[in-house]
Amino acid sequence: MIPPFKIQIRFSDIDMLGHVNNVIYLSYFEMARVHYFTKLMGTDWDWQSKGVVLVKNDVEYLKPITLYDPAEAHLFVSNIGNKSFSLRYEIRVLDQVHTTGGSTLVCFNNLTKETIEIPEDFKIQLTKLHQHG
């Protein structure tokens, strides 16, 4: 199991209301994706020929997060298709879910500018994070 990504909340993440601004959560999701993908595939993965592009995001704000909250992002794979896969996120503070969200990504060869099937070695790693139901 991959440990959750510990979010370092920056002063610039906080808005006038004293909590993390709504647009910042997409950055937290991105950081969590990079964290998990690096743990799964290492740092030598060829993201140019076996990359991904983001095609959809959603966020549900359940409870505010403030500057000194010990927030962490948990990532799960919710669907694996032929060329695309979907991720779900939970941002938790002290094991309480404050934010949920999701992303759909499509595998993409940046050199040929074409979508590709999920590379088999990547698909095997994604199944380790797959949650059914």
Backbone bond lengths (Angstrom), bond angles and torsions (degrees), N, CA, C in turn:
res aa  C-N    CA-C-N  psi(-1)  N-CA   C-N-CA  omega(-1)  CA-C   N-CA-C  phi
1 M - - - 1.460 - - 1.529 109.12 -
2 I 1.296 115.39 139.00 1.459 121.16 178.71 1.526 108.45 -88.71
3 P 1.329 117.39 129.13 1.466 118.57 178.78 1.521 110.65 -65.66
4 P 1.335 117.08 153.63 1.462 120.01 179.73 1.528 111.09 -63.51
5 F 1.320 114.80 159.33 1.460 121.68 177.69 1.523 108.70 -84.56
6 K 1.312 116.70 120.95 1.462 121.06 178.72 1.530 108.84 -81.64
7 I 1.316 115.23 120.06 1.464 121.60 -176.71 1.526 109.73 -87.09
8 Q 1.303 116.22 126.73 1.461 120.80 172.28 1.522 107.22 -95.00
9 I 1.316 115.52 105.09 1.460 120.40 -178.31 1.527 108.38 -76.06
10 R 1.319 114.94 126.40 1.462 121.15 -178.65 1.530 109.93 -94.78
11 F 1.303 115.60 153.63 1.458 120.40 176.62 1.526 110.53 -56.00
12 S 1.327 116.64 -37.21 1.473 120.81 -179.00 1.529 112.89 -70.25
13 D 1.335 118.18 -11.84 1.469 121.90 176.83 1.529 112.06 -77.03
14 I 1.322 116.78 -17.22 1.462 122.40 -171.62 1.530 110.26 -89.87
15 D 1.337 115.45 136.80 1.466 119.93 179.52 1.529 111.42 -100.19
16 M 1.325 116.88 -173.17 1.468 122.47 -177.24 1.524 112.93 -60.72
17 L 1.317 117.19 -24.01 1.461 120.53 -178.29 1.524 112.50 -85.46
18 G 1.347 116.47 -2.41 1.459 120.21 175.85 1.513 114.83 87.43
19 H 1.327 116.88 11.79 1.467 119.28 176.91 1.519 109.87 -129.92
20 V 1.334 115.49 171.88 1.463 120.58 -178.88 1.527 108.89 -61.00
21 N 1.325 116.06 130.10 1.461 121.85 179.54 1.527 110.23 -66.69
22 N 1.308 116.66 146.52 1.465 121.73 -174.32 1.527 113.88 -57.48
23 V 1.324 119.08 -35.19 1.469 119.99 -176.96 1.527 112.75 -72.38
24 I 1.313 117.61 -20.31 1.463 122.21 -176.30 1.526 111.37 -69.50
25 Y 1.318 117.59 -27.47 1.467 120.18 -176.53 1.525 112.15 -60.53
26 L 1.323 117.73 -32.10 1.467 119.59 177.39 1.527 111.00 -65.76
27 S 1.329 117.18 -32.98 1.472 120.11 174.01 1.522 110.63 -67.10
28 Y 1.324 116.88 -39.81 1.466 119.69 177.34 1.530 110.20 -62.45
29 F 1.335 116.91 -40.95 1.468 120.03 177.45 1.528 110.39 -61.54
30 E 1.336 116.07 -43.39 1.465 120.00 179.49 1.529 111.04 -61.78
31 M 1.326 116.84 -44.39 1.465 120.11 179.22 1.524 110.86 -62.31
32 A 1.326 116.52 -38.85 1.466 120.11 177.92 1.526 110.71 -64.83
33 R 1.335 117.47 -42.27 1.473 120.62 177.91 1.520 111.15 -59.04
34 V 1.327 116.49 -47.84 1.467 120.37 -179.63 1.527 109.99 -61.82
35 H 1.317 117.23 -42.64 1.468 122.17 177.88 1.526 110.72 -57.78
36 Y 1.328 116.89 -52.34 1.463 120.97 -177.42 1.523 111.51 -67.74
37 F 1.333 118.04 -44.07 1.471 120.13 -179.37 1.524 110.97 -63.13
38 T 1.329 117.54 -38.10 1.465 120.34 178.03 1.523 110.44 -66.16
39 K 1.314 117.25 -40.19 1.471 120.39 177.28 1.527 110.60 -64.59
40 L 1.333 117.21 -37.41 1.466 121.01 -178.71 1.524 112.92 -76.22
41 M 1.337 116.81 -43.70 1.466 121.10 -168.84 1.526 114.19 -111.30
42 G 1.319 117.69 -7.82 1.458 120.17 -178.20 1.521 111.35 79.23
43 T 1.316 115.56 -174.34 1.467 120.16 -176.62 1.524 112.70 -97.17
44 D 1.329 117.86 -3.49 1.469 121.10 -178.18 1.528 113.54 -95.71
45 W 1.321 117.95 2.33 1.462 121.52 -178.49 1.530 110.02 -61.59
46 D 1.318 117.34 137.75 1.467 122.50 -179.16 1.528 109.94 -87.33
47 W 1.319 116.31 90.46 1.460 121.04 -177.54 1.523 112.40 -73.94
48 Q 1.324 119.06 -11.97 1.464 121.00 177.65 1.530 111.22 -75.29
49 S 1.323 117.06 -45.92 1.468 119.26 -178.45 1.523 112.62 -95.55
50 K 1.336 117.40 -18.64 1.468 121.93 179.83 1.523 109.02 -129.70
51 G 1.314 115.69 53.80 1.452 120.41 -175.25 1.515 113.72 -94.92
52 V 1.316 114.58 -172.49 1.460 121.91 176.62 1.526 108.53 -136.84
53 V 1.315 115.41 150.31 1.463 121.30 170.62 1.521 107.96 -123.49
54 L 1.306 114.73 143.10 1.451 122.27 -179.70 1.520 108.77 -84.45
55 V 1.340 117.39 128.32 1.464 119.78 -179.94 1.529 113.48 -116.90
56 K 1.347 116.96 -13.56 1.466 118.35 -178.55 1.522 109.52 -159.31
57 N 1.334 115.49 142.07 1.467 123.56 172.90 1.516 109.42 -134.31
58 D 1.318 116.50 149.41 1.460 121.01 167.72 1.521 108.23 -144.59
59 V 1.331 115.58 150.58 1.462 121.84 -178.62 1.518 108.46 -138.54
60 E 1.331 116.07 138.05 1.459 121.10 171.46 1.523 107.57 -124.03
61 Y 1.322 115.52 120.83 1.456 122.63 -176.88 1.528 108.14 -94.13
62 L 1.318 117.00 112.28 1.460 121.23 -175.81 1.527 112.52 -99.02
63 K 1.339 116.35 -43.95 1.469 122.66 179.37 1.521 107.58 -142.31
64 P 1.327 117.89 145.76 1.460 119.18 179.12 1.530 111.97 -69.30
65 I 1.326 114.65 153.77 1.459 122.14 174.00 1.521 106.70 -118.40
66 T 1.345 116.03 134.76 1.458 120.90 -177.81 1.528 110.68 -111.87
67 L 1.312 115.73 175.20 1.461 122.84 -169.19 1.528 114.13 -54.12
68 Y 1.296 118.40 -43.44 1.468 119.94 -173.41 1.526 113.50 -101.01
69 D 1.322 117.58 10.93 1.466 119.99 177.17 1.531 110.05 -67.95
70 P 1.334 117.68 135.73 1.471 120.99 177.12 1.533 110.64 -80.36
71 A 1.312 115.98 77.15 1.469 121.17 -174.31 1.521 110.85 -85.36
72 E 1.328 114.88 146.72 1.464 120.94 174.78 1.519 108.82 -143.38
73 A 1.334 114.61 147.97 1.465 121.15 -178.08 1.519 109.67 -106.14
74 H 1.318 115.24 130.04 1.459 122.98 175.06 1.523 107.22 -108.82
75 L 1.315 116.81 139.39 1.461 121.86 -177.04 1.519 109.54 -125.83
76 F 1.334 115.26 138.32 1.460 122.31 178.63 1.522 108.54 -135.37
77 V 1.297 117.13 147.43 1.463 121.67 173.17 1.522 106.87 -91.26
78 S 1.328 117.52 123.19 1.465 120.71 -177.47 1.519 113.08 -101.35
79 N 1.340 117.45 -20.75 1.461 120.04 -179.97 1.526 109.22 -156.12
80 I 1.330 115.41 139.96 1.461 121.25 175.62 1.519 107.43 -128.09
81 G 1.338 115.91 118.44 1.458 121.39 177.85 1.514 110.88 -106.28
82 N 1.334 116.42 -155.40 1.465 120.72 178.11 1.525 112.18 -80.70
83 K 1.340 115.96 -44.78 1.464 120.80 -179.12 1.523 112.82 -116.71
84 S 1.315 116.92 -15.81 1.463 120.16 -175.09 1.522 110.80 -127.52
85 F 1.326 114.36 163.37 1.461 120.93 174.75 1.524 107.92 -149.18
86 S 1.319 115.05 158.80 1.463 120.79 -178.09 1.519 109.70 -121.12
87 L 1.320 114.34 142.54 1.457 121.95 179.80 1.516 109.38 -117.50
88 R 1.321 116.16 150.24 1.460 122.68 171.51 1.520 107.18 -122.30
89 Y 1.322 114.94 145.20 1.455 121.35 -179.29 1.521 109.37 -124.96
90 E 1.314 115.18 148.25 1.460 122.05 166.86 1.517 106.60 -131.08
91 I 1.313 116.37 127.42 1.455 119.90 171.22 1.521 105.94 -103.60
92 R 1.324 113.91 120.71 1.463 120.88 -174.62 1.523 110.49 -116.63
93 V 1.329 114.13 148.62 1.456 122.15 170.47 1.519 105.53 -125.04
94 L 1.324 115.97 119.01 1.470 121.72 -178.30 1.531 110.97 50.22
95 D 1.313 116.05 47.86 1.469 125.25 177.52 1.526 114.79 67.30
96 Q 1.325 118.41 7.27 1.463 121.35 174.04 1.523 108.79 -100.78
97 V 1.326 115.84 131.17 1.463 120.53 -179.26 1.529 109.45 -75.02
98 H 1.332 116.05 122.39 1.459 122.13 178.90 1.524 112.20 -105.27
99 T 1.325 116.60 -28.58 1.462 121.15 -177.20 1.517 108.65 -147.24
100 T 1.330 116.43 140.01 1.462 120.97 172.03 1.525 107.75 -124.68
101 G 1.298 115.35 160.31 1.456 118.70 178.77 1.506 111.38 -171.25
102 G 1.308 114.46 178.60 1.455 119.40 -179.95 1.511 111.70 -153.81
103 S 1.320 114.16 161.06 1.465 122.25 176.64 1.512 108.83 -141.74
104 T 1.317 115.59 146.90 1.457 121.70 168.92 1.517 106.80 -115.17
105 L 1.330 115.47 131.12 1.459 121.83 -179.33 1.516 109.47 -124.97
106 V 1.324 115.76 145.54 1.461 122.34 178.14 1.517 107.50 -117.23
107 C 1.320 116.23 135.83 1.462 120.40 177.17 1.525 109.26 -71.57
108 F 1.327 114.96 140.57 1.459 120.28 -167.61 1.520 109.89 -149.61
109 N 1.326 115.03 134.84 1.461 121.04 173.61 1.523 106.77 -95.34
110 N 1.320 116.26 108.20 1.461 120.35 -176.65 1.526 112.27 -70.90
111 L 1.323 117.76 -19.69 1.463 120.84 179.25 1.527 111.24 -75.64
112 T 1.349 116.49 -40.09 1.469 120.78 -179.49 1.528 112.21 -97.37
113 K 1.345 116.13 -10.46 1.476 122.89 -178.68 1.526 111.35 61.89
114 E 1.336 116.12 39.01 1.466 121.54 179.96 1.523 110.16 -129.06
115 T 1.345 114.22 149.48 1.457 118.15 172.08 1.524 108.57 -69.79
116 I 1.317 115.56 152.55 1.464 121.58 179.72 1.520 108.73 -135.10
117 E 1.312 116.32 161.17 1.457 119.90 171.94 1.523 108.81 -67.15
118 I 1.320 115.65 152.43 1.459 119.37 177.86 1.527 107.78 -60.01
119 P 1.336 118.13 122.78 1.464 119.63 178.49 1.531 110.65 -56.56
120 E 1.317 116.44 138.03 1.464 121.37 -173.54 1.526 112.35 -55.75
121 D 1.329 118.05 -42.71 1.465 119.43 -179.28 1.530 111.33 -66.02
122 F 1.328 117.66 -33.63 1.458 121.38 176.56 1.527 110.13 -71.26
123 K 1.332 116.70 -41.55 1.468 121.07 179.32 1.528 110.72 -60.31
124 I 1.332 116.54 -41.49 1.470 120.49 178.13 1.523 110.13 -59.24
125 Q 1.328 116.81 -43.17 1.461 120.51 179.79 1.533 111.51 -68.70
126 L 1.334 117.22 -38.55 1.465 120.08 178.90 1.521 111.75 -61.81
127 T 1.330 116.96 -35.87 1.467 119.60 -178.97 1.524 111.55 -62.80
128 K 1.320 117.53 -23.34 1.467 120.44 177.77 1.524 111.67 -66.96
129 L 1.326 116.99 -23.89 1.466 121.82 -179.86 1.523 112.41 -105.41
130 H 1.344 116.58 6.03 1.464 120.98 -174.24 1.518 110.56 -76.70
131 Q 1.325 115.63 130.45 1.457 122.67 173.97 1.514 108.11 -113.90
132 H 1.301 116.78 123.21 1.466 120.86 179.22 1.516 109.16 -86.65
133 G 1.355 114.87 145.23 1.449 119.89 175.95 1.469 110.51 89.73
